[in-house]
Amino acid sequence: MILHFFELKKLPDVINAENMLQLWLALFKADTQEELDKIKAMKEPVMEKAINAYYTITAESEFRERERLLENARHNEASALRYEREKTTIEIAKNLIKIDVPIEKIISATGLKREEIENLCKINK
């Protein structure tokens, strides 16, 4: 087994299109779109495939990130709606308590638990 270490910063500025090792190292070193375009312009089929695969992978990760953000937005929206619904239900229960509606009817009308309604009764007194 042989292990080789390459220092990318020592890679020559001018890459020989015939030297596959230099091409691969240049690909790993590439930081900008311009550097990728220079490698692709050498018309080496393997490098073109590698760069296209890179574009596919990065596009997919961007797509996954967008999907994750959309899922978070949907979750936040659902949470906000649930919170507003609960707030409205409590307001309805408070109004029913004010007009002396029996607790059993408030439970039935709002779906709140007896304990929740009793706590609201204590607060409203």
C-alpha positions in Angstrom: 0.0 0.0 0.0 1.4 3.4 -1.0 0.1 6.7 0.4 0.9 9.9 -1.4 0.5 13.4 -0.1 0.1 16.4 -2.4 0.3 20.0 -1.4 -2.3 21.7 -3.6 -0.8 25.1 -3.1 2.4 23.9 -4.8 0.5 22.8 -7.9 1.8 24.7 -11.0 -0.3 27.5 -12.3 -0.2 26.0 -15.8 -1.7 22.5 -15.9 -0.6 20.0 -18.5 -3.8 18.5 -20.1 -1.9 15.3 -20.7 -1.2 14.8 -17.0 -4.3 13.3 -15.3 -2.8 13.6 -11.8 -2.3 17.4 -12.3 -5.9 17.7 -13.7 -7.4 15.9 -10.7 -5.3 18.0 -8.3 -6.4 21.1 -10.1 -10.0 20.1 -9.8 -9.6 19.6 -6.0 -7.8 22.9 -5.8 -10.4 24.9 -7.8 -12.1 27.6 -5.7 -13.9 29.6 -8.4 -16.1 29.0 -11.4 -13.3 30.4 -13.6 -10.9 27.7 -12.4 -13.5 25.0 -13.1 -14.1 26.5 -16.6 -10.3 26.4 -17.4 -10.2 22.7 -16.5 -13.4 22.0 -18.5 -12.0 23.9 -21.5 -9.2 21.3 -21.8 -11.8 19.0 -23.2 -10.7 16.0 -21.2 -13.8 13.8 -21.1 -13.1 12.5 -17.6 -12.7 16.0 -16.2 -15.9 17.1 -18.0 -17.8 14.2 -16.4 -16.3 15.0 -13.0 -17.2 18.7 -13.2 -20.8 17.9 -14.4 -21.1 15.4 -11.5 -20.0 18.2 -9.2 -22.6 20.6 -10.6 -25.3 17.9 -10.1 -24.3 17.2 -6.5 -24.2 20.9 -5.6 -27.5 21.5 -7.4 -29.1 18.7 -5.4 -27.8 20.0 -2.1 -29.2 23.4 -2.9 -32.5 21.7 -3.8 -32.5 19.8 -0.5 -31.7 23.0 1.4 -34.7 24.7 -0.3 -36.9 21.8 0.6 -35.7 21.9 4.2 -36.5 25.6 4.4 -39.9 25.1 2.8 -40.7 22.3 5.3 -39.6 24.6 8.2 -41.8 27.4 6.8 -44.8 24.9 6.6 -44.1 23.8 10.2 -43.9 27.4 11.4 -47.1 28.3 9.7 -48.9 25.2 11.1 -47.6 26.1 14.6 -48.8 29.7 14.3 -52.3 28.6 13.1 -52.5 26.0 16.0 -51.5 28.8 18.5 -54.1 31.2 17.1 -56.8 28.5 17.2 -56.0 27.7 20.8 -56.0 31.4 21.7 -59.4 31.8 20.0 -60.8 28.7 21.8 -59.7 30.1 25.1 -61.3 33.5 24.4 -64.5 31.8 23.5 -64.4 29.8 26.7 -63.8 33.0 28.7 -66.8 34.7 27.0 -68.9 31.6 27.8 -67.8 31.7 31.5 -68.7 35.4 31.6 -72.3 34.6 30.6 -72.5 31.8 33.1 -72.7 28.9 30.7 -72.3 25.6 32.6 -68.8 24.0 32.4 -70.1 20.8 30.7 -71.5 22.9 27.8 -68.2 24.9 27.6 -66.2 21.6 27.4 -68.6 20.4 24.7 -68.4 23.7 22.7 -64.6 24.2 22.9 -63.1 20.8 23.4 -61.1 22.1 26.4 -60.5 20.0 29.4 -62.4 20.6 32.6 -59.1 21.6 34.4 -58.4 24.3 31.8 -61.9 25.7 32.1 -61.8 25.7 35.9 -58.5 27.6 35.8 -60.1 30.1 33.4 -63.0 30.4 35.9 -60.5 31.2 38.7 -58.7 33.8 36.6 -61.9 35.5 35.6 -63.2 35.9 39.2 
